[in-house]
Amino acid sequence: MNQTDAKEHCLRRLFREARTHSVWLDRPVSEDLLRHVWDLARMGPTSVNCSPARIVFVISPAAKEKLCPALAPGNADKTMAAPATAIIGYDMAFYDRLPELYPHTDARAWFVGNEPLIETTAFRNGTLQAGYLILAARALGLDCGPMSGFDNTRVDEAFFAGTSIRSNFLCNLGYGDSDKLRPRGPRLAFEEACQIV
């Protein structure tokens, strides 16, 4: 494969042909593959390298049953059928790791006691890292089904109790059944969504 073909293959896999899946093939996702997904996703930039994303990969039947009561009815069947579900959270105490992650200056001091800045930074950068996770999963051959439609409080109580982590959204991971996809929805054109000033 030449460089142009390789580039086009990557663009198709990550964007042009990638879809949000709701129906899954009965094919497991290995722990090694999930580790590989994270090893790629963690390399994306965050402000002051704060890295607030925290992920729980739900794959066992017991963990699925623990998650199920928090799901909206329309999301239960597809989540229970998915080989893996990533609970994507963000750590409100991310700044305690800054002496290790950003040793150039005392960045921790910027956040201590500043709840609005902590909230904004944790949520924004955790969401950014979740986007990297989706792209990493797609790059490694997985399909993704990101979604809201769950009770954050129940998920936090079930999976993050006693921690400083809050759930953001869920992302089913596995091998989607392409025969069950609906036609792709429209997207906004450059002129509808962008400006150059």
Backbone bond lengths (Angstrom), bond angles and torsions (degrees), N, CA, C in turn:
res aa  C-N    CA-C-N  psi(-1)  N-CA   C-N-CA  omega(-1)  CA-C   N-CA-C  phi
1 M - - - 1.447 - - 1.530 108.59 -
2 N 1.321 116.22 126.15 1.465 118.78 179.75 1.529 109.96 -79.90
3 Q 1.327 115.41 174.42 1.465 120.91 -173.73 1.531 111.80 -61.76
4 T 1.321 117.82 -40.27 1.465 121.24 179.82 1.519 110.85 -65.47
5 D 1.323 117.15 -43.26 1.464 120.94 178.63 1.520 111.21 -65.59
6 A 1.326 116.43 -39.59 1.466 120.59 179.03 1.524 110.70 -63.43
7 K 1.317 115.87 -42.75 1.464 120.31 178.84 1.524 110.43 -62.44
8 E 1.326 116.92 -45.91 1.471 120.86 -179.77 1.520 110.90 -63.81
9 H 1.335 117.63 -39.07 1.461 121.60 177.20 1.531 110.01 -59.44
10 C 1.317 117.03 -45.24 1.473 121.43 179.58 1.524 111.19 -62.89
11 L 1.322 117.48 -44.71 1.466 120.93 -179.47 1.529 111.19 -63.84
12 R 1.320 117.10 -38.96 1.465 119.98 177.15 1.521 110.46 -64.45
13 R 1.327 116.06 -45.54 1.473 120.74 -176.66 1.530 111.95 -65.47
14 L 1.326 116.59 -40.13 1.461 120.19 -175.85 1.521 113.71 -84.56
15 F 1.348 117.22 -34.17 1.454 120.24 -171.05 1.522 114.92 -130.64
16 R 1.318 117.98 -61.55 1.458 120.87 -166.51 1.526 114.04 -64.46
17 E 1.319 116.71 -38.48 1.462 119.93 -179.01 1.522 113.09 -109.68
18 A 1.298 117.75 -4.14 1.468 121.31 179.45 1.523 109.18 -72.31
19 R 1.303 115.35 139.63 1.467 120.75 -176.75 1.522 109.79 -135.54
20 T 1.318 115.87 161.54 1.455 121.69 172.28 1.522 107.64 -85.09
21 H 1.318 115.96 118.81 1.467 121.07 -176.16 1.528 111.75 -99.76
22 S 1.339 113.72 145.96 1.468 121.66 176.16 1.518 112.64 -124.20
23 V 1.327 116.66 -14.78 1.467 121.80 -179.87 1.522 107.50 -119.00
24 W 1.334 115.52 131.36 1.459 120.79 -169.06 1.514 112.34 -119.12
25 L 1.320 115.80 142.55 1.455 121.46 172.27 1.525 109.00 -75.79
26 D 1.312 116.26 151.37 1.465 121.68 179.68 1.528 108.73 -80.42
27 R 1.312 114.97 75.41 1.463 122.46 -176.76 1.518 108.11 -141.64
28 P 1.313 118.86 117.36 1.473 120.74 -174.03 1.531 113.09 -68.87
29 V 1.312 113.52 159.12 1.466 122.13 172.96 1.526 106.41 -111.35
30 S 1.313 116.62 123.87 1.465 120.21 -174.41 1.521 111.90 -78.17
31 E 1.318 114.89 156.34 1.463 120.50 174.42 1.524 110.37 -60.55
32 D 1.321 117.25 -39.56 1.463 120.34 178.82 1.527 111.30 -58.92
33 L 1.330 116.76 -40.49 1.463 119.95 179.47 1.527 110.88 -67.78
34 L 1.325 117.84 -40.75 1.463 120.70 177.45 1.535 110.94 -63.09
35 R 1.311 116.38 -38.50 1.470 119.79 176.01 1.530 110.77 -64.03
36 H 1.329 116.49 -39.33 1.462 121.43 178.98 1.529 110.50 -65.01
37 V 1.350 116.08 -40.55 1.468 120.27 176.22 1.524 109.99 -57.09
38 W 1.335 116.60 -48.74 1.471 118.95 -179.21 1.525 111.49 -65.23
39 D 1.318 117.26 -39.70 1.469 119.54 -179.40 1.521 111.86 -59.03
40 L 1.337 117.38 -31.95 1.463 120.44 174.76 1.527 111.16 -79.33
41 A 1.326 116.90 -47.57 1.466 121.11 -174.49 1.523 112.25 -60.48
42 R 1.317 117.15 -35.72 1.468 120.41 -175.94 1.525 113.09 -69.12
43 M 1.332 116.63 -12.00 1.458 119.97 -177.88 1.527 113.21 -82.51
44 G 1.324 118.00 -13.84 1.462 120.55 179.16 1.526 111.26 -68.41
45 P 1.336 117.35 151.64 1.464 120.36 -176.56 1.523 113.39 -72.94
46 T 1.323 115.43 146.04 1.465 124.44 168.72 1.521 107.01 -134.74
47 S 1.323 116.40 159.72 1.464 118.73 -178.31 1.526 109.54 -64.49
48 V 1.297 116.28 135.64 1.474 125.89 -173.10 1.532 112.27 42.01
49 N 1.338 115.74 33.08 1.466 121.89 179.27 1.529 111.54 52.46
50 C 1.340 116.65 35.41 1.470 120.77 -171.50 1.519 113.64 -69.07
51 S 1.319 118.88 -27.81 1.473 123.59 171.11 1.532 113.45 47.03
52 P 1.343 118.43 59.16 1.462 119.37 -175.69 1.528 115.44 -82.92
53 A 1.321 119.09 -8.74 1.469 119.85 -176.85 1.526 110.59 -64.78
54 R 1.313 114.80 138.26 1.463 122.64 172.97 1.521 106.58 -132.64
55 I 1.317 116.70 129.85 1.463 122.07 -173.04 1.525 110.04 -119.97
56 V 1.313 115.87 133.23 1.460 121.88 167.45 1.519 106.57 -111.69
57 F 1.328 116.90 118.02 1.457 121.67 176.94 1.530 107.99 -91.08
58 V 1.294 116.04 112.43 1.459 122.48 -177.30 1.529 107.78 -93.13
59 I 1.333 116.38 112.57 1.466 119.70 -179.35 1.536 113.26 -130.00
60 S 1.312 118.15 -26.93 1.463 119.38 -176.84 1.528 110.73 -78.17
61 P 1.330 117.34 152.10 1.475 119.77 176.55 1.534 112.34 -56.93
62 A 1.329 117.71 -38.54 1.463 120.30 -179.61 1.527 111.37 -64.57
63 A 1.329 116.44 -42.37 1.466 119.89 179.17 1.523 110.88 -68.63
64 K 1.338 117.36 -36.32 1.467 120.72 176.53 1.530 110.19 -61.44
65 E 1.335 116.57 -43.23 1.467 120.61 179.15 1.526 111.05 -64.64
66 K 1.299 116.42 -32.95 1.467 121.17 177.18 1.534 110.99 -68.77
67 L 1.316 116.59 -34.69 1.459 121.87 -179.41 1.525 112.08 -78.54
68 C 1.309 117.26 -35.09 1.467 122.31 -169.98 1.529 114.70 -52.24
69 P 1.335 120.90 -44.34 1.471 119.33 -177.98 1.531 114.21 -63.04
70 A 1.306 117.95 -18.14 1.464 121.04 -179.98 1.523 112.87 -87.40
71 L 1.341 117.10 -8.22 1.462 120.89 -174.55 1.519 111.54 -85.62
72 A 1.334 115.97 143.52 1.460 120.49 170.28 1.526 107.95 -63.87
73 P 1.339 117.80 147.30 1.476 119.49 -176.51 1.528 113.94 -51.68
74 G 1.308 118.48 -38.19 1.459 121.00 -178.73 1.513 114.59 -71.29
75 N 1.327 117.03 -12.64 1.460 121.01 -178.82 1.530 113.25 -106.34
76 A 1.315 117.36 -7.55 1.470 120.24 -173.08 1.524 112.59 -66.81
77 D 1.320 117.64 -52.49 1.469 119.92 -174.22 1.523 111.55 -62.50
78 K 1.321 117.23 -46.39 1.472 118.99 -177.24 1.528 111.54 -67.52
79 T 1.330 117.13 -32.35 1.465 119.91 178.78 1.518 110.97 -73.53
80 M 1.316 116.60 -40.45 1.458 119.02 178.61 1.532 111.41 -66.63
81 A 1.332 117.23 -28.61 1.470 121.32 -180.00 1.521 112.92 -84.14
82 A 1.317 117.84 -19.86 1.469 120.64 -178.13 1.531 109.86 -67.66
83 P 1.329 118.20 139.72 1.463 120.48 178.10 1.528 113.19 -60.56
84 A 1.331 116.58 -32.71 1.469 120.96 179.21 1.522 108.44 -147.53
85 T 1.310 114.81 147.40 1.462 120.91 173.04 1.518 107.56 -128.78
86 A 1.322 115.68 123.45 1.466 120.47 176.49 1.517 108.63 -90.58
87 I 1.333 115.79 119.81 1.459 120.25 168.68 1.521 104.94 -88.04
88 I 1.306 115.55 111.38 1.460 120.57 -175.14 1.514 108.51 -97.73
89 G 1.303 115.10 113.17 1.456 120.89 -179.13 1.515 111.19 -118.21
90 Y 1.321 114.26 177.24 1.461 120.43 176.65 1.527 108.07 -137.90
91 D 1.318 115.30 140.05 1.460 122.48 -174.22 1.522 109.64 -91.76
92 M 1.331 116.12 117.19 1.462 120.91 179.07 1.526 112.04 -72.01
93 A 1.317 117.80 -10.71 1.465 121.55 176.12 1.527 111.09 -107.20
94 F 1.329 116.11 25.93 1.468 121.11 -178.91 1.523 112.31 -53.54
95 Y 1.319 117.20 -32.98 1.465 121.81 -173.84 1.529 112.68 -64.80
96 D 1.340 117.31 -19.87 1.463 119.31 177.32 1.524 112.08 -67.83
97 R 1.331 117.72 -17.79 1.464 121.33 177.91 1.528 112.44 -93.42
98 L 1.341 117.75 -4.12 1.459 120.05 -175.94 1.532 114.26 -63.91
99 P 1.336 120.65 -33.39 1.463 117.59 176.06 1.538 112.55 -58.08
100 E 1.322 116.74 -30.31 1.469 122.17 177.08 1.525 111.56 -84.55
101 L 1.338 116.22 -43.65 1.463 120.99 -172.48 1.525 113.59 -83.88
102 Y 1.327 116.98 -25.83 1.468 121.46 -178.89 1.528 108.75 -139.59
103 P 1.344 117.25 70.82 1.464 121.51 -171.06 1.529 114.64 -77.14
104 H 1.333 117.70 -0.34 1.468 121.02 -174.07 1.525 113.15 -68.51
105 T 1.333 115.74 -25.23 1.460 120.74 -177.61 1.520 107.84 -157.27
106 D 1.305 117.36 172.46 1.463 120.83 179.75 1.526 109.97 -83.65
107 A 1.330 116.88 69.80 1.466 121.48 -178.98 1.521 111.95 -68.31
108 R 1.319 118.00 -25.31 1.468 120.82 178.09 1.517 110.43 -56.57
109 A 1.320 116.70 -39.72 1.470 121.40 -177.90 1.528 112.54 -62.49
110 W 1.326 117.93 -23.78 1.463 121.02 178.65 1.527 111.57 -66.36
111 F 1.336 116.08 -25.98 1.461 120.61 -171.78 1.525 114.18 -105.07
112 V 1.307 118.56 -31.32 1.456 121.20 -173.52 1.534 109.95 -56.20
113 G 1.339 114.99 122.80 1.464 120.72 178.60 1.522 114.93 81.75
114 N 1.318 118.48 -4.44 1.466 121.57 -178.45 1.536 108.48 -104.69
115 E 1.329 116.16 78.73 1.458 121.47 -173.86 1.527 114.02 -58.35
116 P 1.346 119.16 -42.96 1.476 117.38 178.23 1.534 112.76 -60.18
117 L 1.335 117.28 -40.30 1.463 120.55 179.54 1.531 110.82 -68.78
118 I 1.322 116.56 -39.62 1.471 120.61 177.37 1.522 110.02 -60.41
119 E 1.329 116.70 -49.43 1.472 121.49 -178.23 1.524 111.38 -60.18
120 T 1.326 115.96 -49.19 1.470 120.09 -178.17 1.522 111.29 -63.08
121 T 1.319 116.59 -44.92 1.464 120.65 -177.18 1.522 111.28 -67.76
122 A 1.332 116.92 -44.00 1.466 120.23 -179.05 1.520 111.04 -64.17
123 F 1.330 116.55 -47.34 1.463 119.58 -177.09 1.525 111.55 -67.96
124 R 1.330 116.72 -46.48 1.474 120.04 -177.94 1.524 111.20 -62.17
125 N 1.313 117.02 -50.14 1.459 120.01 -175.61 1.523 112.65 -75.26
126 G 1.335 117.38 -30.93 1.460 119.74 173.65 1.515 111.56 -65.25
127 T 1.341 116.41 -38.85 1.461 120.86 176.85 1.523 110.58 -67.17
128 L 1.324 116.07 -40.50 1.465 120.62 176.50 1.532 110.15 -58.83
129 Q 1.315 116.66 -45.05 1.459 119.81 179.34 1.537 111.72 -65.35
130 A 1.318 116.49 -31.90 1.461 119.62 176.52 1.526 110.71 -64.04
131 G 1.332 116.44 -38.08 1.465 119.64 174.71 1.514 111.68 -62.02
132 Y 1.340 116.01 -41.18 1.469 119.08 176.27 1.528 110.29 -61.56
133 L 1.335 116.70 -38.44 1.458 120.92 -179.02 1.535 110.50 -62.43
134 I 1.320 116.81 -42.86 1.463 120.64 178.61 1.525 110.26 -62.41
135 L 1.321 117.20 -45.62 1.463 119.76 179.66 1.529 111.68 -65.80
136 A 1.330 117.01 -38.55 1.465 120.02 177.48 1.523 110.66 -63.57
137 A 1.326 116.65 -43.59 1.467 120.10 179.30 1.525 110.54 -61.78
138 R 1.330 116.77 -44.69 1.465 119.84 177.97 1.528 111.40 -62.55
139 A 1.318 116.77 -41.72 1.467 120.33 -179.41 1.523 111.32 -61.19
140 L 1.324 116.62 -30.42 1.455 120.98 -178.64 1.528 113.14 -93.26
141 G 1.331 116.49 10.50 1.451 120.44 173.09 1.512 116.25 95.80
142 L 1.326 117.70 3.33 1.457 120.20 178.19 1.525 110.37 -89.49
143 D 1.319 115.65 155.31 1.454 122.51 169.86 1.523 108.01 -101.27
144 C 1.328 115.08 157.13 1.456 120.94 -174.24 1.517 110.83 -129.11
145 G 1.316 114.89 149.47 1.458 121.86 174.33 1.512 109.81 -136.63
146 P 1.354 117.52 75.44 1.468 119.71 179.80 1.527 110.71 -69.84
147 M 1.334 116.50 147.15 1.463 119.30 -177.59 1.517 112.49 -161.32
148 S 1.316 113.25 153.30 1.458 121.88 162.88 1.531 104.61 -94.83
149 G 1.308 118.17 -143.75 1.460 118.66 176.04 1.509 113.05 74.44
150 F 1.337 115.20 47.83 1.459 120.90 174.30 1.521 107.88 -154.63
151 D 1.306 116.15 164.45 1.461 122.60 -179.51 1.527 108.52 -90.07
152 N 1.331 116.36 104.69 1.465 120.62 -178.20 1.524 112.14 -57.48
153 T 1.318 116.94 -41.85 1.468 119.94 -177.87 1.518 110.79 -61.39
154 R 1.327 117.07 -43.90 1.468 119.98 179.67 1.526 111.72 -66.27
155 V 1.326 116.76 -39.49 1.464 119.65 177.42 1.522 110.12 -64.25
156 D 1.319 116.38 -44.38 1.468 119.67 -179.94 1.521 111.49 -62.33
157 E 1.326 117.05 -40.42 1.467 120.49 178.31 1.529 111.57 -66.45
158 A 1.323 116.04 -37.32 1.469 120.11 -176.70 1.525 113.04 -78.39
159 F 1.338 117.41 -34.40 1.467 119.70 -171.34 1.527 114.54 -118.94
160 F 1.319 118.19 -20.08 1.471 120.15 -175.55 1.528 113.05 -125.23
161 A 1.320 117.52 17.09 1.466 120.63 -178.10 1.527 110.54 -57.71
162 G 1.326 115.43 137.03 1.462 120.41 177.98 1.510 114.49 77.90
163 T 1.336 117.05 8.98 1.463 120.66 179.27 1.526 109.03 -119.50
164 S 1.308 115.78 177.32 1.466 122.14 176.51 1.527 111.33 -99.17
165 I 1.331 116.57 19.43 1.464 121.76 -175.96 1.530 109.72 -98.38
166 R 1.337 114.82 138.91 1.462 122.66 175.54 1.523 109.00 -121.31
167 S 1.326 115.77 143.38 1.461 119.40 177.95 1.521 110.75 -76.60
168 N 1.333 115.64 146.25 1.453 122.61 178.40 1.531 108.78 -110.75
169 F 1.340 117.32 -66.54 1.459 120.77 175.94 1.516 109.24 -151.71
170 L 1.318 115.61 174.16 1.453 122.80 -179.77 1.517 109.05 -110.37
171 C 1.323 116.11 152.10 1.458 120.24 175.35 1.521 108.91 -141.52
172 N 1.334 115.60 110.71 1.460 119.70 174.18 1.521 108.65 -71.40
173 L 1.322 115.91 142.36 1.462 122.83 -177.53 1.520 109.37 -132.02
174 G 1.307 115.53 141.44 1.456 120.09 177.26 1.508 110.34 163.99
175 Y 1.319 114.90 -147.73 1.455 121.83 -179.72 1.527 106.68 -118.53
176 G 1.326 115.40 106.64 1.444 120.72 -174.02 1.511 112.90 -75.00
177 D 1.315 114.78 153.88 1.458 121.71 175.84 1.527 107.85 -88.69
178 S 1.317 116.36 99.81 1.467 121.77 -175.94 1.524 112.66 -63.59
179 D 1.324 117.30 -24.15 1.464 120.15 178.75 1.531 112.06 -68.21
180 K 1.325 117.33 -16.95 1.470 121.24 -177.23 1.533 112.64 -101.11
181 L 1.317 117.45 6.80 1.464 120.45 179.76 1.523 111.40 -76.05
182 R 1.301 116.42 142.83 1.460 121.64 169.49 1.522 108.28 -81.02
183 P 1.333 117.32 164.66 1.466 117.98 174.32 1.533 110.30 -58.53
184 R 1.317 115.59 146.55 1.470 120.05 -179.90 1.527 110.14 -62.46
185 G 1.312 115.97 137.21 1.456 121.11 176.41 1.521 110.54 -72.67
186 P 1.321 116.63 157.89 1.467 119.10 -179.95 1.519 111.41 -68.17
187 R 1.315 115.25 159.62 1.461 122.63 175.64 1.526 108.14 -124.52
188 L 1.311 116.32 154.85 1.459 120.78 179.14 1.525 110.19 -72.53
189 A 1.315 115.50 138.42 1.462 121.61 175.38 1.524 109.70 -73.29
190 F 1.324 115.79 164.05 1.461 121.53 178.90 1.519 110.82 -51.64
191 E 1.326 116.73 -46.56 1.469 120.83 -175.91 1.520 112.61 -66.38
192 E 1.316 116.98 -23.11 1.461 121.06 -179.95 1.533 112.73 -85.59
193 A 1.301 117.35 -22.35 1.461 120.34 -172.47 1.521 114.70 -122.22
194 C 1.321 117.45 -13.25 1.462 119.97 -170.27 1.530 111.73 -129.40
195 Q 1.308 115.12 156.91 1.447 122.80 171.24 1.518 108.72 -136.34
196 I 1.297 116.15 149.25 1.455 121.58 168.07 1.514 105.91 -116.84
197 V 1.321 116.89 120.27 1.477 119.80 -175.62 1.511 110.66 -119.33
